[in-house]
Amino acid sequence: MIERITRRNFCRSKAPEATVFMIPAIRQVSKWPYPATIEVTIHKTARSMMGERMRALAKKTLQLCLVVLLALAATPLLAFASEDANTPPRENSWRYIDGDHLDTEDSLEPLASSSFVPWSLTADGYLSSDGSVIPHAVRKGIDVSEHNRFIDWEAAKNDGVQFAIIRCGYGSDFPDQDDLYWQRNVSECERLGIPYGVYLYSYAQSIEDAQSEADHVLRLLSGHNPSYPVFYDLEENSLAATEHRSLLASMATAFCNKVTAQGYEVGIYANLYWWNNFLTDPVFENWTRWVAQYNYRCDYTKNYQYWQCTSKGTIKGIDGYVDLNFELGYKPDDVELNDWYVLSGAYDYVTERKLMGTYSYTNLFGPYDSITRGQVATILWRMAGEPSANSALFDDVDYGEFYGPAISWARATGVINGYQDSDGVYRTFGPNSYVTREQLAAMLANYASKINHETIYSNCKALDERVDANLVSSWARESMGWCVDKKLVSGVHLNGQDYIQPQSYAWRASMASMVMMLES
């Protein structure tokens, strides 16, 4: 396209006629700030007054002016070329051109007459864009970057966001390639208790580049503890070819090994075409897969744990569209997505942190099973970081069982002491005995005091508002009062009255809820 600088850009003349000299200037870079021609004018009135000598002098003067103008025009070329050399790389992939997001899917907004909302949770599970239930979807989340700008994370959480995968940066380990919103996004997720993972967009062309990208992630993760994986985002067009399969596998290995060595779980992100054509090396079986396919279903045939289903999701607190994702898992047969302990986040909290899980060799969580003393000891031990401890042995504990190290720790720390015989000695623990609600309150209070170093005190005013507060044993009264004050124990509402039920056995679901509240 040829542009012209008009006369008013250089001199404001009312002369009707002028001699125009055209200086060609070919556009060399995309940021060339000048038009393709520059006009220099000598007005008719001035031309008529010129004699031969004057015209010769004017010609020389004009030539000098032209040289100066050309020199000035060349200066921005050098400046902009230098700026381009230092400009951080921009994404070019199936989703981006020079960092600009492409529209890669048809609109998935529901019709006004639709009887369902795509990607929403129902009693049957999460719905896809065609109204079918998404198989094995257990949680809905988003992935975000500086492209999403400012996010109201509290509004997003209240709108059903159960996890987030946050871009920390892109490319090698240079601070100017950190994501501009990384620090805010991660701090907000931590403040609000939103589980999160991270991803880094890769520009690597070699193993050395991949190692630098791992350093980039590790630098930004310092002081943070994501409960979801660290994903390596492989999608850059420069490597989208079958001849790069071996290089992609080697780069992924270099990145993942370095990040895993620091204790983080790792994964790989790519779209369906990349997974089927480029990321085919067996080494990719070692890491969590995150598959992007904007469709009503994901057609990837190998194991994968996360599906990016659309780039046109809408979430309160986020202006414009956002990528939606589903975590896929084979939830226990006895856990329903609309159960109170799932909706509260307690189930996610304890399972994501591996504090609780299914029974061995089953697909059962046992939410309404009574919890045992051995199970409570194990959960509290895991909360403390599974420290090793030596203590006197209980007569009735098989220390080769799953709860063995936990019970040793519980006795050494005084979190759970066991049963005292008449001579004052604690010889038995009762690992398979069920725990009452007041016993569990005492165990949690002991943990808060001895491990978290909290002060345990209650005037028991809130406790005494419960109809059956008089049934709490004297040794458990202050602990139970403290748990009620902290809202770890809410009791049961029956016939318009509140009960604490201190002698009833505690459920595993109740334990999950109390642990989440204690750690929040």
Secondary structure by P-SEA (a helix, b strand, c coil): ccccccccccccccccbbbbbbbbbcccccccccccbbbbbbcaaaaaaccaaaaaaaaaaaaaaaaaaaaaaaaaaaaaaaaaaacccccccccccccccccccccccccccccccccccccccccccccccccccccccccccccccccaaaaaaaacccbbbbbcccccccccccccaaaaaaaaaaaaccccccccccccccaaaaaaaaaaaaaaaccccccccccccccccccccccaaaaaaaaaaaaaaaaaaaccccccccccccccccccccccccbbbbbbbcccccccccccccccccccccccccccbbbbbbbbccccccccccccccccaaaaaaaaacccccccccccccccccccaaaaaaaaaaaaccccccccccccccccccaaaaaaaaaaacccccccccccccccccccccccaaaaaaaaaaaaacccbbbbbbcccccccccccccccccaaaaaaaaaaacccccccccccccccccccccaaaaaaaaaaaac
